[in-house]
Amino acid sequence: MTRRSLTPDEAELWERVRQTARALHPERKQPPDPAPRPAPKSARAQTAIPRFAVGDTAPRGGETRDLIPSPRAALAKAPLQMDRRNFERMKRGKLSPEARLDLHGKTMAEAQPALRDFIFRAHNDGKRLVLVITGKGKHRDDGGPIPVPHGVLKHQVPQWLAMAPLRAMVLQISEAHLKHGGGGAYYIYLRRGR
C-alpha cells in the first residue's frame, strides 16, 4: 500500500490525537516524524492512450479454425514404408490407381463401411495402388464459439485406414497428385496379399 500525504484537516486531527497518546515504552527512543512525500505525478498526464476501435487487432478474414492438424501435415510426418522410388513416382502422379472410390456426398456412417469394403475387395484382388476421393469439404463454420472441422471425411479417412482391420492391408497413405484430385483425394498403397 502506498502512503499518501495527509490533507491539512487530517494532519490537524492527527496532531491532536498524538498529543493525547502515551508511549507504551517511554525508555525507547522515538523515531522522528517522516518528512511528507511529494504528491505523485498523474499517470494519465505522462502517457497518452493510443486510439483504438473494437476489432482493430483481430486477424482479418481467411483464418480457419481447425480442431486437429491438417491431414497433409500428419501424412508428411508419417514414416516411409514403401520403396522410395515408387513413392516419388506415386506422389508425382506417374503411377495410375488400379481402382477408385468416390465418397462425395456420403455421411461418416455411410463412408466408413464403403471404405472398409473397398479396401478389402482391392486387397483380395491383388491391387496395389487405389484412389479414395473424399473431397475437400464444405466450409460450414458459422463463426460460433465451437469451431466446426473443415472436411470431416478428409480428416477421418486416414484415421480409419490406420485402425484395425484396415491397418494390416495398408502400406502407405499419401495425398493424391493434382491430376487425381489433389488435396481432396488420397493414394493408398496396399500390401501384397499373402
N, C-alpha and C positions, 0 to 999 in steps of 0.2 A: 504494500500500500504506500502510495506517495504521500509525503507530508505537504500540506499547503499552509500558507501563512494565514494568520488569524485576521479577521476584519477588526476594525477599531472597537466595535462593541464587544466582540468575543474576547479581545485582548484585555479590555477593562474588566469584564466579568471574571476572567481567569486570574487576573491580579488580585481581585477581591477574595477569591477562593483560596489562593495561595497564601494570603496574609493570615487567614484563619487556620490553616493547616499546621499540624505539628509533625516534626520529623520522627519516624519510628526509631531511628538510630542516630541521635544527635552527635555521637562521637565520630561518626563518619564524615568525611569531607564531602560537601555538597558540590555537584558539578555546576559549572557556570551555565547560565541560560544560553541556549543556542541562538546564534545570530539568525535573523529572519532570512529565509531563502528568497531569491528573486522569483517573481512570478514567471512560470514557464511561457515560452512563446507559443502562440497558437499554431497548431499543426496545419490547420487549413490555410493559414497565410503563407506557409512555407511551400506546400506542394499543391499544385493545381490538378484537379481530377480531369483526366482526358475525356473528351466527348465520346459517347458510345450509344449504340442502339441495340435493342434486343436482337440477337441472331447475327451480329457482326462477326463473331468469331466462329460461328458454326460452319462446318465444311459445306461447300456448295455441292449441288447435285452430283450424280454419278457414283455416289458411295453406296455400296451394297453391304448389308449386314448379313454375313453368312455364319451360321451356327457352328459349322465344322470346317476344317481346311478343305480347299478345293480338291477334287479327285486327281487333278493333274499334279498337284504338289505331292499328294500321298503316293501316287504311282511313280513319280520321279525318284522318291526316296526308297522305293522297293528294290531289293537286290535283283540283279540279273540272273535268271535261272536257265535261260536258253543260250544257244550259240550266239555270240556277239554279231557275227556276220549276218545271220538270218534276222536277228533283232533289228539291226540297222536297215536292212532291206525292207522289213515289215514297216518300220517307222516312216520310211520314205515312200511307202505305198507301192513298192515294187513287187510284193507278194500279193496275190489275189486271194481273197477269202473264198473258201470252198462252200460255205453256207452262210446265210444271214438271217437274223431275227429282228423284226421291227417291233418295238414296244411302244411306239407313239400311241397316245390316247388310252393306254391301259392304266388301271389303278395299280397300287402296290400289291393288292390281293390277287389281281389277275396276272401281273408281270412276274412275280416270283415263281409260281408253278410253270409258267410258259418258259422262263429262262432255264429252270431245272430240267424240264423235259427236252428242251432244245440241246442242252449240253450233253445229256445222257445219250440222245439219239446220235449227235455228231461224234461223240467219243466211240460209241458202238460201231458206227460206220467207218471208223478209222480216219476221220478228218482231223487235220492238224490246226488249220487256221480258220476261225469263224469270226463273223462280224455281228455285234449286237448294237442295234441303234436305239438309243434312249431318248434322243432329242436333247436340246439344251435346256428345256424347262421354261415355263412361263413365269414372268415376274408377277407374283401375287402379293407381295408385301405392301400392305396399305399404310405403312408408317406407324403402326401401333406400337405399344410398349414391348410386345413379344415379337421378335423378328421371325419371319416365315422363311424356311430354306428355299433357295432358288434351285430348281431342277432336282426334285426328290429322287426320281429314278436314276438320274446321273450319279447321285451320291450312293444310292442303295446297291446298284448292280455290282460294283467292286467288292462291297461288303458281303453280299450274298455269295459271290464267287470264292471268297476267302473262307467261307464257313463249310463245314461238312454237310453233305457228302460231295459237293462240287469241288472242294479244295483238292481232293485226291486226283481229279482229272485235269485240273488247270495248271499249266506250267508258267505262263506269263500273261499279264494283262497290260495293255498299253492303249493310250488314246489313239484313235484312228487318224490316218492322213486325211487332208482336206478332200481329196477326191473320193474318199469313202465315208465322209460325214464329219471329219474334224472333231471338235470338242463335243459333238452330240452322239458319238459312237465309240465303241471300244473294239480293239482287236483282242481276241482271246486265243492264245496259242495253247493247244491241248497236248497232254502227254500221250505217248504211244500206248496203244492197248496192249495188255499182256496176254 
